[in-house]
Amino acid sequence: MLSIKPQLTDELEKHLGGKDIWRAPAFPVSTYRALVEHVARLAYANRNQLLFFRGQNKDYQSKAEGSTLYPAIYRGDNLLQAELEVRFKKLASSERALVNLFKSHKIEGSRDVSHKKYIQWSILQHYEVVATPLLDVTQSLRVACSFAQMASTDSQCFVYVLGLPFPTNRISVNSEEELVNIRLLSICPPAALRPYYQEGYMAGTPDVTNEYDVKTELDFRNRLIAKFGIPHTKSFWNDGFEITPRAALYPNNDKVEQLCRELIGRVEDEASAEGDVGKLLVEWARLEEKIVPLARHRSERNVSVGDAIRILLQQHLVPKDIAISLENVRRVRNLAAHAPSRVRDDEAQVAIRVLRDINKRLELPKA
């Protein structure tokens, strides 16, 4: 997604002290009315952007020491390609199961759900079934503040103001800004009550893939206009404003929520059945990150992982017992990658234990 350079109020400019918004501490606001007034000034100053809000109990920081707002599927420092592939595989499985559930229960709107992936992702993300490439946001500042306080156990929680392109359709794809904006009130079946109560939207990047050049291109910190810290106190809600109660954010008798609970059980069962294979691939990827760059540097050749093991053994950087163990695990790993159904549970579990032990023991010089 493209980054924006927001127009800020004098108070926010002074608070930032020349730092980027995502790197600076949250701007403290003591009351809801004061927050509304701040946001009103920002909305007027940033008329080319439509403001959306996200409330969180914590300000999650990246290794770059600043706020990070990734869609759930991309979260985690040093996210391995193998782990990302496992997440996307789980998402694809959940998509199919969701479509089948909607059809079998004859939910109004099931045709739209079966034909549009963004609708599938929106439901899966909003009902917390599985991680997706979409980020939950809302047009309601009150809802964002209520979510932040409801989830928090700390004295301070956080509200983020994001600037997104003005939507043109219920699913708006802006190729210039490299953003997708999904209005849940327009695309979710009427049986899905929660999005309507929460004034929910989803945002993401078009042409989503599990491969990318620079991960930070997917971080919604690029669209930050402001980051506010609000107190976790009742006194925040002054001048007649009140927190949105939990029952209003999570309404009873939500038929889609009931289906999604059933779906979560199915996803967990399937993940349990395939989980060891996924874990094995992730652990092997961690090992590859250690040994392949070093072997390429030492040999000045573009070597495979098998070659890397042999080169580091010859140079006495990997002990012989570890090299033998890695060759044995590599055969299981290759089978897991190309024919996962042929890998027995006990084989995968043994391979995972061996890899974790090697990853802890193996100390290598930097490439």
C-alpha positions in Angstrom: 0.0 0.0 0.0 1.1 3.6 -0.6 2.1 5.6 2.5 0.4 8.9 3.2 1.8 12.1 4.7 -1.1 13.4 6.9 -1.8 17.0 7.8 -1.6 17.3 11.5 -2.8 19.7 14.1 -0.3 22.0 15.9 -0.7 19.9 19.1 0.1 16.6 17.3 3.1 18.2 15.4 4.5 19.4 18.7 3.9 16.0 20.4 5.7 14.1 17.6 8.8 16.2 17.8 9.8 15.3 14.2 9.2 11.6 14.6 7.0 9.5 12.4 3.5 8.9 13.9 4.1 5.2 14.3 7.4 5.7 16.1 6.2 8.4 18.5 4.3 7.7 21.8 0.5 7.9 21.7 -0.9 11.3 22.1 -2.8 11.3 25.5 -6.5 12.3 25.6 -8.4 12.2 28.8 -12.0 12.4 27.7 -14.1 11.2 24.8 -15.3 14.7 23.9 -11.7 15.9 23.7 -10.9 13.0 21.4 -13.9 13.8 19.1 -12.7 17.4 18.8 -9.2 16.2 17.9 -10.6 13.9 15.3 -12.8 16.6 13.9 -9.8 18.8 13.3 -7.9 16.0 11.7 -10.9 15.1 9.4 -11.1 18.7 8.2 -7.3 18.9 7.6 -7.2 15.6 5.7 -10.1 16.0 3.4 -8.6 13.7 0.7 -8.8 10.8 3.1 -11.8 9.1 4.8 -11.0 8.5 8.5 -11.4 5.0 10.0 -10.7 3.9 13.5 -9.2 0.9 15.3 -9.2 0.3 19.0 -6.7 -1.9 20.7 -5.8 -2.8 24.3 -2.1 -2.6 23.6 0.2 -0.7 21.2 2.0 -3.6 19.6 5.5 -2.7 18.7 7.8 -4.1 16.0 11.5 -4.7 16.2 11.9 -1.3 14.6 10.5 0.1 17.9 7.3 1.5 16.6 3.6 0.7 16.3 2.7 -2.0 13.8 -0.8 -2.6 12.4 -0.5 -5.7 10.2 -3.5 -7.9 9.2 -3.5 -11.0 11.4 -2.1 -13.3 8.8 1.1 -11.3 8.5 1.8 -10.7 12.1 5.1 -11.7 13.8 8.6 -10.5 13.5 10.8 -12.6 11.2 7.8 -14.3 9.7 9.1 -17.3 7.8 7.8 -18.1 4.3 7.0 -21.7 5.4 4.9 -20.4 8.3 3.1 -18.0 6.0 2.3 -20.8 3.6 0.8 -22.8 6.5 -1.4 -19.9 7.4 -2.6 -19.4 3.9 -3.3 -23.1 3.6 -5.4 -23.0 6.8 -7.2 -19.9 5.4 -8.1 -21.7 2.1 -9.4 -24.7 4.0 -11.6 -22.3 6.1 -12.9 -20.6 3.0 -14.2 -23.9 1.6 -15.7 -25.0 4.9 -17.5 -21.6 5.2 -19.0 -21.8 1.8 -20.3 -25.3 2.4 -21.8 -24.3 5.8 -23.6 -21.3 4.2 -25.0 -23.5 1.5 -26.1 -26.4 3.7 -27.8 -24.0 6.2 -29.4 -22.0 3.3 -28.2 -18.7 4.6 -29.5 -15.7 2.7 -26.5 -14.4 0.7 -24.8 -17.7 0.4 -24.3 -17.2 -3.4 -22.4 -14.0 -2.8 -20.3 -15.8 -0.1 -19.5 -18.6 -2.5 -18.4 -16.3 -5.3 -16.5 -13.5 -3.5 -13.3 -14.3 -1.6 -13.3 -10.9 0.1 -16.7 -11.7 1.6 -15.4 -15.0 2.8 -12.3 -13.4 4.4 -14.4 -10.6 6.0 -16.6 -13.1 7.7 -13.7 -15.3 8.8 -11.8 -12.3 10.2 -14.7 -10.6 11.8 -15.9 -13.7 13.6 -12.3 -14.6 14.6 -12.3 -18.0 12.8 -8.9 -17.7 11.3 -6.2 -15.1 10.4 -6.8 -13.4 7.1 -5.1 -10.6 5.0 -7.7 -8.1 6.2 -7.7 -5.6 9.1 -10.8 -4.8 11.1 -11.6 -1.1 11.3 -14.7 0.9 12.0 -16.2 4.3 11.0 -17.4 4.7 14.6 -15.0 6.4 17.0 -17.2 5.3 19.9 -17.1 1.7 18.8 -13.3 1.9 18.5 -12.9 3.4 22.0 -15.3 0.8 23.5 -13.3 -2.1 22.0 -10.1 -0.7 23.3 -11.4 -0.3 26.8 -13.3 -3.6 26.8 -10.2 -5.6 25.9 -7.8 -3.7 28.2 -6.5 -4.6 31.6 -4.0 -1.7 31.6 -4.5 1.9 32.7 -4.1 3.0 29.1 -5.5 1.7 25.8 -5.1 2.9 22.2 -7.1 4.3 19.3 -5.6 4.6 15.8 -6.9 7.0 13.2 -6.3 5.7 9.6 -6.7 7.6 6.4 -8.2 5.4 3.5 -9.5 6.3 0.1 -13.2 7.2 -0.2 -15.1 4.0 -1.0 -16.9 3.8 -4.3 -18.6 0.4 -4.0 -19.3 -2.1 -1.3 -15.9 -3.7 -2.2 -13.7 -0.8 -3.3 -10.4 -1.6 -4.9 -8.1 1.4 -5.3 -5.3 0.4 -7.6 -3.5 3.7 -7.3 -3.4 3.6 -3.4 -3.0 -0.3 -3.5 -5.8 -0.7 -1.0 -9.1 -2.6 -0.7 -11.9 -1.3 1.4 -14.8 -3.5 2.3 -18.1 -2.2 3.7 -19.4 -5.1 5.9 -22.8 -3.5 6.2 -23.2 -3.9 2.4 -21.7 -7.3 1.8 -22.5 -9.4 4.9 -25.7 -11.5 4.9 -28.4 -10.0 7.1 -28.1 -13.1 9.4 -24.6 -11.7 10.4 -25.6 -9.2 13.0 -22.2 -8.3 14.5 -20.9 -6.2 11.5 -24.0 -4.1 11.5 -23.8 -3.4 15.3 -20.1 -2.6 15.0 -20.3 -0.4 11.8 -17.5 -2.7 10.6 -15.2 -2.3 7.6 -12.3 -4.4 6.4 -9.2 -3.1 4.7 -6.4 -4.9 2.9 -4.1 -4.8 -0.1 -5.2 -6.1 -3.6 -3.4 -8.9 -5.3 -2.8 -10.6 -1.9 -0.1 -13.1 -1.9 2.0 -15.1 0.5 5.1 -13.7 -1.2 6.2 -10.1 -1.0 9.4 -8.0 -1.5 9.1 -5.8 1.6 6.7 -6.9 4.4 6.2 -3.3 5.7 4.3 -2.5 2.5 1.5 -4.5 4.1 1.6 -2.6 7.4 -1.3 -0.1 8.0 1.1 2.1 9.9 1.6 3.5 6.4 -1.9 5.0 6.6 -1.7 6.3 10.2 -3.0 9.9 10.7 -2.9 9.8 14.6 -2.3 7.4 17.5 -4.2 8.3 20.7 -3.8 6.9 24.2 -7.1 6.9 26.2 -7.5 6.1 29.9 -9.2 2.8 30.9 -11.6 4.6 33.2 -15.3 5.5 33.3 -14.5 9.1 33.6 -13.3 9.1 30.0 -17.0 9.0 29.0 -18.1 12.5 29.9 -20.7 15.1 28.7 -23.4 12.5 28.2 -21.2 10.1 26.1 -21.4 6.4 27.1 -19.3 3.3 26.3 -21.0 0.9 23.8 -21.9 -2.1 26.0 -20.5 -5.5 25.1 -24.1 -6.8 24.4 -24.4 -4.2 21.6 -21.1 -5.1 20.0 -21.7 -8.9 20.3 -25.4 -9.2 19.8 -27.3 -12.4 20.9 -28.9 -14.8 18.4 -26.4 -14.0 15.7 -26.8 -17.0 13.4 -23.6 -16.5 11.5 -21.7 -16.4 14.8 -23.2 -19.8 15.7 -22.1 -21.2 12.3 -18.6 -19.7 12.8 -18.3 -21.4 16.2 -19.0 -24.7 14.5 -16.5 -23.8 11.8 -13.8 -23.0 14.4 -14.2 -26.5 15.7 -13.7 -28.0 12.2 -10.7 -25.8 11.5 -9.1 -26.8 14.8 -9.7 -30.5 14.1 -8.2 -30.2 10.6 -5.2 -28.1 11.9 -4.6 -30.8 14.6 -4.6 -33.4 11.9 -2.1 -31.5 9.7 -0.5 -29.4 12.4 2.6 -31.6 12.8 3.4 -31.4 9.1 3.1 -27.6 9.2 5.3 -27.4 12.3 7.9 -29.6 10.6 8.0 -27.3 7.6 8.3 -24.2 9.8 11.1 -25.7 11.9 13.0 -26.8 8.7 12.7 -23.2 7.3 14.2 -21.9 10.5 17.2 -24.2 10.0 17.6 -23.3 6.4 17.8 -19.6 7.4 20.8 -20.5 9.5 22.8 -22.8 7.3 22.1 -21.9 3.6 23.3 -18.2 3.6 26.4 -19.3 5.5 27.2 -22.1 3.1 26.6 -19.9 0.1 29.0 -17.3 1.5 31.6 -19.9 2.3 31.4 -21.7 -1.0 30.6 -18.6 -3.2 28.0 -20.7 -4.9 24.2 -20.8 -4.9 23.8 -24.1 -3.1 20.8 -26.2 -2.1 20.1 -27.1 1.6 21.5 -30.6 1.0 24.8 -29.1 -0.4 24.8 -26.6 2.5 24.8 -29.4 5.1 27.7 -31.2 3.3 29.8 -28.0 2.9 29.4 -27.0 6.6 30.3 -30.6 7.6 33.4 -30.5 5.5 34.4 -27.1 7.0 33.9 -28.5 10.5 31.1 -26.0 11.3 28.5 -28.7 11.7 29.3 -31.8 13.8 29.0 -35.2 12.0 26.1 -36.4 14.2 24.1 -33.3 13.5 24.7 -33.6 9.7 23.5 -37.3 9.8 20.4 -36.2 11.8 19.7 -33.4 9.3 19.9 -35.7 6.3 17.4 -38.1 8.0 15.0 -35.2 8.8 15.4 -33.8 5.3 13.9 -36.9 3.8 10.9 -36.6 6.0 10.6 -32.9 5.4 10.7 -33.4 1.6 7.9 -36.0 1.9 5.9 -33.5 4.1 6.3 -30.8 1.5 5.2 -32.9 -1.6 3.0 -35.7 -0.2 2.0 -34.7 3.4 -0.6 -37.5 3.7 2.2 -40.0 3.5 4.0 -38.7 6.6 3.0 -40.6 9.7 2.3 -38.6 12.9 5.1 -40.2 14.8 7.6 -39.5 12.0 6.7 -35.8 11.9 6.8 -35.5 15.7 10.3 -37.1 15.9 11.6 -34.9 13.1 10.2 -31.8 14.9 11.9 -32.7 18.2 15.2 -33.4 16.4 15.0 -30.1 14.5 14.2 -28.0 17.6 17.1 -29.6 19.5 19.5 -28.9 16.6 18.2 -25.3 16.2 19.0 -24.7 19.9 22.4 -26.5 19.8 23.8 -25.3 16.5 25.9 -22.2 16.9 27.2 -20.9 13.6 29.3 -17.8 12.6 27.4 -15.1 10.7 27.6 -15.3 6.9 
